Each structure stands twice: as C-alpha cells, then as structure tokens.
C-alpha cells in the first residue's frame, strides 16, 4: 500500500514495515507488528515529525534511560559544574526506578508514580530533594531533544517546596555555642558570624587571599557559589581583624614548629578542616538551641547588617547574595524587632499632635501642608485680636469635618516667585518660600523647596 509523496507500508515476512523519504534520504523502519494498522500509525507519526521539520525516527526507540543519564553527566563535566557529584547521586536514585526503561516509556504517569514511590519510602526525603531529582530528569529530556534524539518530553510536575528557614542566633546564644566548640572550629564560627560567608567559602580560604596590611580578605571568581568574586574590608571591623591576626600568629608558630607551609587560614594541625557537623550539632544541643544550623550564622549576619542600616546593595556585595529575592529571605525579623517597632508606634500615638516634629524632607504634599500652615500663622500676626478670635471660632472642627479656610487658595505659576527667608527678600525660580525668619527652622535650606509648586493665599 503506497500513497505518492506520503511513503508506504509493506509486508516483509510476517512483520509490517514502513518506508518514507526525508530530505532526499529514504528511510525504512519496522513496526514490529503483524498488524498493518500499527504500521499505518507509525507512518503517520513519522509524517507528523517531518511536518515539524524534525524527524526523530528510530533514534527515539533506541534511546534508553542510561543514554539520557550519560548525556547529563557529560554536560556537567563539559561545563565544569560543581554539583556533578550530587547529580550522580540523583541519577543513581532515578536508576532504581527507570533503569530498564526506554525514553519513550518514561511518561507522565510513571513520573507521578516515582514521586509517590519516593514519598512512601521508610525514610522519606525532603520535598526539595525530590524536586531536584525531577529537575535532573527534566534536564535529561532537554538534552535529548537538543541532540535530536527525541521530539518531545513528557510533562514533569513540579513540587511545591516550603523550606524557608527562620533560624538565627542572638549574641548570647551564639556565645554559648561558641564556648562548646573546639579551638580549631571556634574561629570558623566567629568568621561566619561576622561576615555571613558560606561554610565552604570559609574552609577553602587561603592566606594568599588575606591581606593583613590592607585589611581585606577576598574570594577569587569561580570559588564561590555564584562564581563571582568578593572582597570584605575587615580593618573597619575590629573583631574580625583581631580574629585574623590571632589566626595568623597561631599559623606562623605552627609552621615554625612543624617546618611546613600551611596555606589554609582555618586548619586542624596544619590540615584543612573538612567537616564538623557532629561537633556543631552537639554544641548546639548542649547550648539549648538544638535545631540551629551552621548556615543560620549567615542569616544572623544579614539581620545584623539590616539592623545596622547598611544599604541593601552594599550588604549583598559583602555577603555574596546575587539576587535581592534571596537576600530578603535571609533578612529575618525577630520578635524583638517587631516589639521595638510597636514601641515606636506607641510613642507616636502617645505624643500630642502639637509636639510632633515637622518633617522637612517629606513628599511635595507634606511640604505644601507645612508651608501653608506657616503662612496662615504669619498672616494672623497682622490681624486685629477681635478678628482673630472670630476666625478661631470658625475653624473649630465639628462632627469630624474639616471646616473651610478663611480665604481660597490658588496655585502660583513656577517661573519666577518672591520669597522671604531670614529677613531677606528676593526671587527664586520654581518655588515660593513663605517661611518667616522667626518660623524657619535653622536646618532647612532653600534648596529643599526649589522646584516645588506651592499654594499661597489670594491677594
């Protein structure tokens, strides 16, 4: 059976085959079925692929899970990704479920079954772990499609992860934990508490990256999580400067004693510190904060920077946060911070309105309101006492409704307006300064009023 230009199906022995042409090349493919209808469906599928301009053909049938896994490993190695070892661990877990499958057999329902299989494990992993495994699986299909081995990939659902931590250390809590750490680990914890750097960045720090004379410590590009370099000027932070000087003196003494060069800033008898999670967990448990992680020191440093009023852009450069969205997750507000904010609000409500200081750097409307009130006060000086008392009676609010003012207001055009300031009279483009010499605060400069269109009473 053959249709001109659309290929044909034919019987070869007891198995039906298909034949079609794509870009001048003839392709023949077995349907592996004795039913001619299966061959027709296969031919239509191939024609659909050709209509999209991408013929997958038998490559998709031959692509297995192992082939996809090797593509991911090669991609990690070529791009020199630091998470290659973790990716191999994830592939090993995926292999237990999809190991004997072809790529076309990994469908959406089987992926959902894999998620259920992982969640029903006797020791179920965290949702973030399953999400990362699905991300590696999705990367497999993306690379296969890019290489032309597959025409499409199955739908891979996403798992919602709610693992935002809120742990941080108060100074007293950190001191308790610090007292229970070994002498080799104490400097690492202090450095993390003061700088907010990651544990891997601190342990990999070498003396060539520390300039004691200039008072800076730097991380080279490529050795951080986001591959960006970083500099921390510790001379302005006496606690950090003293820490590095003590560590330098101890390292120099050990080098003279052992006769070897120690490149690491933080070490254990000349050897680089690798892992101290067991010691950290025991110290936190004995200090009464058993759920705290070493990474909580990074959150604590970010919170301290926020409390100190450091601009967010500067703080992100010091801690190494690349995006502000992640930085905001670390800028934790404690209950003490909330209580302090409510205390300030209570002071505001408890203070009489007459003694609330006027803002001079507020919005245009706020500046207009302040100057309008000042102008009314000036005009009242020259009014007779009887008229002033009558006017005061008229402006008493009734029923919570603001009464009309004594005279209408009009907007002065900004080109050239008179101003009075500290006994002088002159002209200023763009604004009128109607503050009398007696009423003008000494810290208000005329430049704060320039370019603001104000209102003045009609003359």
C-alpha positions, -999 to +999 in steps of 0.1 A: +000+000+000+015+033-011+004+069-014+026+091-036+046+115-015+035+101+018+056+069+020+042+034+021+037+003+043+045-031+031+047-067+044+081-083+049+076-118+060+050-116+088+060-081+100+048-048+085+074-022+076+071+014+066+091+035+040+093+072+037+117+099+024+130+129+043+153+155+027+163+132-001+170+102+020+149+070+021+141+056+055+128+021+062+116+011+096+099-020+111+067-016+130+075-049+150+039-059+145+019-083+123-010-058+122-010-034+092-028-008+113+001-004+136+024+002+106+000+029+094+000+046+128+038+045+129+040+060+094+016+088+103+037+096+134+068+099+113+050+121+088+039+144+117+076+146+128+086+156+093+059+182+092+075+198+122+109+198+105+124+173+129+125+136+121+133+116+152+128+082+136+143+052+152+166+072+174+138+077+199+131+040+200+168+033+208+172+060+234+173+045+269+175+059+304+212+051+306+218+071+274+200+101+289+219+097+322+252+097+303+242+129+285+236+147+318+270+136+332+288+147+301+270+180+302+281+186+339+317+177+331+319+199+300+305+229+318+326+221+349+297+223+373+304+219+409+274+198+416+285+168+394+288+145+423+254+153+436+240+148+401+255+113+400+239+105+433+205+117+420+209+096+388+216+065+410+183+070+427+165+076+394+181+044+381+164+023+407+130+032+392+137+039+355+169+019+349+155-006+325+132+018+306+135+034+272+130+071+270+096+068+253+084+046+282+091+074+308+057+090+307+040+115+329+021+088+348+053+069+355+069+101+368+040+107+392+044+071+403+081+078+410+071+108+432+048+086+452+075+059+454+099+084+470+073+098+494+064+064+506+100+055+514+106+043+550+129+074+553+111+098+530+133+126+516+125+163+519+104+178+491+134+199+479+153+166+473+125+152+451+123+185+433+160+184+425+157+148+412+129+158+389+150+188+377+178+163+367+153+141+349+139+172+330+175+181+321+179+146+306+150+151+282+161+186+273+195+174+262+180+146+243+157+170+224+186+193+217+205+164+202+176+154+181+171+120+199+136+129+210+108+150+195+092+160+228+094+153+265+068+142+290+051+166+314+071+166+346+052+180+375+067+205+400+066+200+437+059+230+460+087+234+485+083+253+517+116+251+533+123+287+542+142+287+575+138+313+601+167+303+624+192+330+637+214+335+667+211+361+694+245+372+707+240+353+740+230+321+721+260+323+698+284+328+727+270+296+744+276+276+713+310+291+707+321+281+742+314+244+734+333+242+702+369+231+698+397+256+694+400+248+657+363+253+649+358+284+670+375+308+645+354+294+617+321+301+636+333+336+646+342+344+610+308+332+597+290+352+624+308+384+615+308+381+577+279+359+568+300+339+543+292+303+534+309+274+552+326+261+521+339+295+512+354+299+547+370+265+549+386+269+515+401+303+524+439+306+520+464+331+533+471+344+498+436+357+498+441+377+531+460+410+531+466+419+567+483+452+558+455+464+535+429+449+558+410+429+532+400+393+526+389+383+491+373+353+473+385+347+438+360+344+410+349+308+404+354+297+440+320+309+452+285+295+448+276+321+421+311+322+406+316+359+415+345+373+434+341+391+467+360+414+490+355+421+527+374+450+543+379+437+578+400+466+590+368+485+597+356+456+619+380+453+649+366+419+660+373+404+626+407+420+623+417+406+657+404+372+648+425+370+616+456+384+634+453+357+661+448+330+634+479+343+615+501+342+646+490+307+655+496+295+619+531+311+618+540+294+651+528+260+639+548+265+606+580+271+625+574+242+648+565+217+620+587+231+593+560+231+567+539+258+549+503+259+559+482+276+531+449+273+549+435+301+571+414+276+592+430+243+598+435+214+622+472+208+630+481+221+595+454+201+577+424+217+561+392+215+581+367+193+562+336+186+583+325+193+618+287+187+617+288+163+645+306+187+668+284+215+658+252+196+665+265+185+699+274+221+708+240+234+698+223+207+717+242+214+749+237+252+744+199+247+743+194+255+706+193+220+691+177+229+658+202+256+647+224+250+616+258+265+608+241+282+579+219+302+604+251+323+611+247+336+575+211+346+583+223+362+615+249+383+597+223+395+572+200+405+600+228+424+617+235+443+585+199+453+582+198+464+619+230+485+613+213+503+584+237+491+558+223+498+523+210+466+508+232+468+477+263+471+498+252+443+521+246+419+492+281+426+480+295+417+514+276+385+519+276+373+483+239+373+475+233+377+438+195+384+438+176+406+462+147+380+464+171+355+482+185+383+503+151+392+516+146+356+527+176+360+549+166+394+563+147+378+592+127+400+616+127+386+651+100+391+678+123+416+695+124+436+662+086+436+660+083+446+696+107+475+691+087+487+661+054+486+681+071+505+708+079+533+684+044+533+672+031+536+708+053+566+713+038+582+682+003+576+694+010+587+729+026+620+719+004+652+715+000+663+679+014+697+687+048+685+696+052+660+667+082+674+648+076+686+613+093+667+585+113+688+561+122+660+537+088+645+530+066+645+500+055+675+480+021+674+496+037+673+531+059+703+523+030+722+509+009+715+540+037+727+564+043+759+545+006+766+542+002+763+579+032+786+585+018+812+560-015+812+579+003+818+611+022+848+596-010+863+583-026+860+617+001+883+633-012+913+614-049+907+621-068+925+649-074+904+680-112+905+676-110+893+640-086+866+650-108+853+678-138+853+653-117+834+628-106+809+655-143+802+663-150+795+627-122+769+622-132+747+652-140+713+637-175+700+642-185+664+636-151+654+624-154+675+592-126+699+583-140+735+581-133+757+552-104+781+554-108+818+557-096+825+522-094+805+490-061+791+476-046+795+442-015+779+427+013+803+418+029+796+385+065+784+389+085+807+365+096+835+390+082+838+425+091+861+455+105+845+486+113+857+522+140+840+541+158+851+573+150+887+567+159+888+530+135+893+501+143+881+466+132+860+437+136+823+431+126+802+400+102+774+406+090+779+442+080+804+468+095+803+503+068+818+526+086+809+558+092+839+581+126+845+597+112+836+631+094+805+619+120+790+596+139+760+612+176+766+612+184+733+594+160+739+564+178+750+533+161+769+504+173+742+480+147+718+496+119+740+483+133+745+448+111+731+421+081+726+444+049+743+433+033+757+464-001+773+472-004+808+486-035+828+497-051+851+472-041+887+474 
